Amino acid sequence: MLRDSLPEIVTGSVPGAKAKALLDRRDEAVPKGLCGSNYPICMARGEGAMLEDVDGNRFLDWIGGVGVLNIGYSRPEVVEAVKVQAEKYFHGIFNVYVHEGYVKLAEMFNETVPCKGKKMKTYFANSGAEADENAIKIAKAYTGRDNIICFSGAFHGRTNLTMALTAKKAYALGMGPFPSGIYRAEYPYLYRAPKGYSEEEAIQYYIDKLLKLFDEAAPASDVAAIIIEPLQGEGGFIPAPIEFVKKLRKICDDNGIMLIADEVQCGNCRTGKYFTSEYWKEAGAAPDIIATAKSMGAGVPISAISAREEVMDAAPAGTIGGTYCGNPLACAAAIKTMEIMKEEDYCAKSLHIGSVVRKAFEKMKEKYDIIGDVRGIGGMLGVEFVKDKESKEPNPEFVSKLVQTALQKGLLLENAGSCGNVIRFLAPLCMTEEQMETGLKIFEESILSNL
């Protein structure tokens, strides 16, 4: 079975003839902005952590649909749940008539999310960007305020509002003007904190820079929310230190500001908890609102916004919801995905995979001067490549070559970070032990090939 197989390039190199023909058709039919050349992969099928292309080449996928496939490709029970729902009805707009799948999924989320408060409520949208945008709507409705604080390195989406929130403006080139009232603080990137600072000093440095915004840009009394990724994705797989989060929680409490955890990429068992902000809650710093998407539907588009009852009920009728939000097929997929993740303890799978892979990455860091940092939480890890450990100068050129070398060996990798010098590890959490060891071997071989 494909789900138990290992990487194999049967065409000698990628792309093969069938893939090349389909890529040529793509270039004729699809806008250039979607026609990159870094990944000449044309999917035929996927199972578990493995993908097979139209030429029969098999790849171990460490990208996971960029965090969408925590449960893996084509989980049979999820496929069956969607089929059963499809035989009943495809669509029903929840604002007009209720379907049980939506209500059941909301109940499941309300029992699971680690938001601040006692009684939770949840509603659904279609994408991570929509989840973030709706989380901000809720914060503004509850506080009656206009301004939002986000962070350097952030990625929150490609809608007009979320492009404004996203730090890297390559994702927003030529798309302005953007909404006003958005202010950016510096994310606590400890690897690149001022030289000589201890971790404690660095955290206070980043907190002081945030507090300056209240004096120089947006008074705290005008700020509706601070939105932050518990573990930055596109920004370079950088965890927000718990001590920083605790201070951030106090700032929000002292000033009536909503704390939004963007768990679009890091949620749904990716980091060893169902939501990464469970670690926050354990430290007494639970977020007010959680936005998530990606892996919650096993590949079917759906996202969620959760918060305590009084926060959620502040949104006036008509301001939230949408035609496809909480689509019955997507809800069926998400219900079955959550059931499987809990029954099979995907959090434990994440911790196991993360432990094995992190140890391997740390050993590589000791051996190769080109690896500057290894970081992450559970099964969401980043490896930062530099010119040398002393200067810490980013090395995106090496990462680009590494991605291409690994691809030709059957391992799919993707970069991250403001400079594109971080390799992200987002393998499906159903990856077998043999696949994991094979992937690590290919990864190190690919490093050596480019030194």
Disulfide bonds with the S-S distance in Angstrom:
none
